Amino acid sequence: MKKQKYHLTLDEVDAKFILAIYSGLPSYRLAFLINTCLFSQLKREKDLDFYKDVKFPYFFFEDEVLQIEYRLIKNKTSQISTKEPVEASPLNSLFNESTAVEETFYVLPEYKEVDYFLVLDGEFGDDQLAHIEQEITKLEEILSAYYIPFENIKSKTHLTF
């Protein structure tokens, strides 16, 4: 009997337009500014958790007329954890104190320098995408913004909602 091979393929993730945003603003303030310049209504949703006990601020708006979904996600978040001292160390034997360690987690680790991602789902023309990018970069508080090709993203599963 001839062996048959079966290949499991995952459905392709819909192509999304991802705008990388550099800004030191808190997430709620950035969402407010994007709402004012794009006439959207981004609202805070339940935080995303890609890692154990690590939450990423998440804002969502669906424009039913234009059939566009806007998602604003903070790319990095930090969490402080305590580590117990190693008993074998002579330095720790005197005080036996635990140390606090700050760990940073990313939605898309390959873009560690990016502060936020604005993920757009829908049918767009090049002029619409250019308009969105132009309006966001006009904001004084935004240092830079540019589109990331969806094909370049390694962690695509983090962008499935």
Secondary structure, DSSP 8 states (H G I E B T S, - for coil): ----------------EEEEEE--S-HHHHHHHHHHHHT---EE-S-EEEETTEEE-EEEEEETTTTEEEEEEE-EEEEEEEE---TT-TTHHHH---EEEEEEEESSGGGTT--EEEEEES---HHHHHHHHHHHHHSTT--EEEEE-GGG-S-GGGG--
